[in-house]
């Protein structure tokens, strides 16, 4: 029995080997994702960012190796989808969720679209029927709710001036009236805008390019 167990253990070890140039190489085990704080840099951050990239919460180009604003928004997007506290910090509960998380499901709809989920405060960007990115957003605050419905992008301005609120809105894609997807430096975990859909800087320019004229925007309660 001992010899049999030993053979099974050896077989398990050998299963983790790969032949490279005729020499056996031990396969690298991926360390667990640990809790992190904004501002940290290094391998532990890189591991978390790699998983966020695979889940479509973080663009690969934004995986800097440091826990920056792009990573904070990606963590918050994960928290929103998983129903966790929306603080953008990779604490123990969020780290555990990240280790087990799967890519968000998109459901049926147009092959190319942006679904704005008001309850989760997320935008699911769908390309060729598959999730391209899940982006943390902030929609209209109480009294300024972003209207639910299916729309298309009808106007685009790289730098748009909001007349009623006297502020610039970079990378603005308008889809109904004066309501647009646009970049904002303030994208909290809750609805906070005057009706527009605020987008973090890490995604704003890319989303502007994706959401061309005629692109379907579904705002869902």
C-alpha positions as CSV (number, residue, x, y, z in Angstrom):
1,X,0.0,0.0,0.0
2,X,2.8,2.4,0.9
3,X,4.6,1.6,-2.4
4,X,1.4,2.2,-4.3
5,X,0.8,5.5,-2.6
6,X,4.4,6.5,-3.3
7,X,3.9,5.7,-7.0
8,X,0.7,7.8,-7.1
9,X,2.6,10.7,-5.4
10,X,5.4,10.4,-7.9
11,X,2.9,10.3,-10.8
12,X,1.4,13.5,-9.4
13,X,4.7,15.2,-9.3
14,X,5.7,14.0,-12.7
15,X,2.4,15.3,-14.0
16,X,3.6,18.7,-13.0
17,X,6.8,18.5,-15.0
18,X,7.3,19.6,-18.6
19,X,10.2,18.5,-20.9
20,X,12.1,21.5,-22.2
21,X,15.3,20.7,-24.2
22,X,15.2,17.2,-22.9
23,X,15.4,18.2,-19.3
24,X,12.5,18.0,-16.9
25,X,11.4,21.4,-15.6
26,X,9.1,21.7,-12.5
27,X,5.9,23.6,-13.4
28,X,5.6,26.9,-11.6
29,X,2.7,27.0,-9.1
30,X,0.8,30.3,-9.0
31,X,0.9,31.8,-5.5
32,X,-2.4,32.8,-3.9
33,X,-3.7,36.3,-4.4
34,X,-3.2,38.2,-1.1
35,X,-4.9,41.3,0.3
36,X,-3.4,44.5,-1.0
37,X,-3.6,48.3,-0.3
38,X,-3.6,51.1,-2.9
39,X,-0.1,52.3,-3.6
40,X,1.6,48.9,-3.3
41,X,3.8,47.6,-6.1
42,X,5.4,44.3,-6.9
43,X,4.7,40.7,-7.7
44,X,1.7,40.4,-5.5
45,X,0.1,43.3,-7.3
46,X,1.0,41.8,-10.6
47,X,-0.7,38.5,-9.7
48,X,-3.9,40.3,-8.8
49,X,-3.8,42.5,-11.9
50,X,-3.3,39.4,-14.1
51,X,-6.5,37.8,-12.7
52,X,-8.4,41.1,-13.1
53,X,-7.2,41.2,-16.8
54,X,-8.4,37.6,-17.4
55,X,-11.8,38.5,-15.9
56,X,-12.0,41.6,-18.1
57,X,-12.1,44.1,-15.3
58,X,-8.7,45.7,-16.2
59,X,-7.2,46.4,-19.6
60,X,-3.9,44.6,-20.1
61,X,-2.1,47.9,-20.9
62,X,-3.2,49.2,-17.5
63,X,-1.5,46.3,-15.6
64,X,1.3,48.4,-14.3
65,X,2.5,46.3,-11.4
66,X,1.3,49.0,-9.0
67,X,-2.0,49.4,-7.2
68,X,-3.0,52.6,-9.0
69,X,-6.3,54.2,-9.8
70,X,-6.9,51.9,-12.8
71,X,-6.5,48.9,-10.5
72,X,-8.7,50.4,-7.8
73,X,-11.5,50.9,-10.3
74,X,-11.0,47.3,-11.6
75,X,-11.2,46.0,-8.0
76,X,-14.4,48.0,-7.4
77,X,-15.9,46.6,-10.6
78,X,-15.2,43.1,-9.2
79,X,-16.8,44.1,-5.9
80,X,-19.9,45.4,-7.7
81,X,-20.4,42.2,-9.7
82,X,-19.8,40.0,-6.6
83,X,-22.0,42.0,-4.3
84,X,-19.2,43.1,-1.9
85,X,-18.5,46.4,-0.2
86,X,-17.6,48.9,-3.0
87,X,-14.4,50.5,-1.6
88,X,-11.9,49.6,-4.3
89,X,-9.6,47.9,-1.7
90,X,-8.4,44.3,-2.2
91,X,-9.1,43.3,1.4
92,X,-9.4,39.7,2.6
93,X,-13.0,39.2,1.4
94,X,-12.3,40.8,-2.0
95,X,-9.1,38.8,-2.4
96,X,-11.0,35.6,-1.7
97,X,-13.7,36.6,-4.2
98,X,-11.0,37.4,-6.8
99,X,-9.4,34.0,-6.4
100,X,-12.7,32.3,-7.1
101,X,-14.3,34.7,-9.5
102,X,-15.5,34.0,-13.0
103,X,-15.9,36.4,-15.9
104,X,-19.3,38.3,-15.7
105,X,-22.1,36.9,-17.9
106,X,-23.6,39.1,-20.5
107,X,-26.9,37.5,-21.5
108,X,-28.6,37.9,-24.8
109,X,-28.6,41.0,-27.0
110,X,-27.0,42.7,-29.9
111,X,-23.5,41.3,-30.8
112,X,-22.0,44.8,-30.2
113,X,-23.4,46.9,-27.4
114,X,-22.9,48.5,-24.0
115,X,-25.1,47.3,-21.2
116,X,-25.3,49.9,-18.3
117,X,-26.4,48.0,-15.2
118,X,-27.8,50.5,-12.8
119,X,-28.2,48.1,-9.9
120,X,-24.6,47.0,-10.1
121,X,-23.2,50.3,-11.3
122,X,-21.3,48.5,-14.1
123,X,-21.1,48.8,-17.8
124,X,-20.7,45.5,-19.7
125,X,-19.1,46.1,-23.0
126,X,-20.0,43.3,-25.5
127,X,-18.2,42.7,-28.7
128,X,-19.0,39.8,-31.1
129,X,-21.5,38.5,-28.5
130,X,-18.8,38.1,-25.8
131,X,-17.7,40.3,-22.9
132,X,-14.9,42.6,-23.8
133,X,-14.7,44.6,-20.5
134,X,-16.7,45.1,-17.3
135,X,-16.3,48.7,-16.3
136,X,-17.1,50.4,-13.0
137,X,-19.4,53.4,-13.7
138,X,-21.4,55.9,-11.8
139,X,-24.9,56.8,-13.1
140,X,-27.4,59.5,-12.2
141,X,-27.9,60.3,-8.5
142,X,-31.4,60.3,-7.0
143,X,-33.4,63.0,-8.8
144,X,-31.1,62.8,-11.8
145,X,-31.6,59.1,-12.7
146,X,-30.1,57.9,-15.9
147,X,-33.2,56.9,-18.0
148,X,-33.8,53.2,-18.5
149,X,-34.2,52.1,-22.1
150,X,-32.4,51.0,-25.3
151,X,-30.7,53.7,-27.2
152,X,-27.9,54.3,-29.8
153,X,-25.0,56.6,-29.8
154,X,-26.0,59.6,-31.9
155,X,-23.4,62.2,-31.1
156,X,-19.7,62.1,-30.1
157,X,-17.3,64.8,-28.8
158,X,-13.8,64.2,-27.6
159,X,-14.1,67.2,-25.3
160,X,-17.7,68.2,-24.6
161,X,-18.8,71.2,-22.6
162,X,-21.8,70.8,-20.3
163,X,-23.7,74.0,-20.5
164,X,-26.0,73.5,-17.5
165,X,-23.2,72.3,-15.2
166,X,-20.3,74.3,-16.7
167,X,-17.8,71.5,-16.8
168,X,-15.8,69.6,-19.5
169,X,-16.7,66.0,-20.2
170,X,-13.9,64.2,-22.1
171,X,-14.6,61.4,-24.5
172,X,-18.4,61.9,-24.5
173,X,-20.7,59.6,-26.4
174,X,-24.3,60.8,-26.3
175,X,-27.1,58.3,-26.5
176,X,-30.2,60.2,-25.3
177,X,-30.7,63.9,-25.0
178,X,-27.8,65.4,-23.0
179,X,-27.0,62.0,-21.4
180,X,-23.6,60.6,-22.4
181,X,-20.9,58.1,-21.5
182,X,-17.9,60.2,-20.6
183,X,-14.7,60.2,-18.6
184,X,-14.7,61.5,-15.0
185,X,-12.1,61.7,-12.3
186,X,-14.9,61.0,-9.8
187,X,-16.4,57.5,-10.3
188,X,-17.6,56.3,-6.9
189,X,-19.3,53.0,-6.0
190,X,-22.8,54.6,-6.1
191,X,-24.9,56.8,-8.5
192,X,-23.5,60.3,-8.3
193,X,-23.9,62.1,-11.6
194,X,-26.5,64.5,-13.1
195,X,-27.7,61.7,-15.4
196,X,-24.6,60.8,-17.4
197,X,-22.7,57.6,-17.1
198,X,-19.3,58.4,-15.6
199,X,-16.4,56.2,-16.8
200,X,-12.9,55.9,-15.3
201,X,-9.9,57.4,-17.2
202,X,-8.4,53.9,-17.8
203,X,-11.3,53.0,-20.1
204,X,-12.7,56.3,-21.3
205,X,-10.8,56.9,-24.5
206,X,-11.0,53.2,-25.5
207,X,-14.8,53.1,-24.8
208,X,-15.2,56.3,-26.9
209,X,-13.5,54.5,-29.8
210,X,-15.6,51.3,-29.3
211,X,-19.0,53.1,-29.0
212,X,-19.2,54.6,-32.5
213,X,-22.3,56.2,-34.0
214,X,-25.2,53.8,-33.9
215,X,-23.7,51.6,-31.2
216,X,-26.5,50.2,-29.0
217,X,-26.6,51.3,-25.4
218,X,-28.9,49.5,-23.1
219,X,-29.6,51.1,-19.7
220,X,-31.0,48.4,-17.4
221,X,-32.5,48.8,-13.9
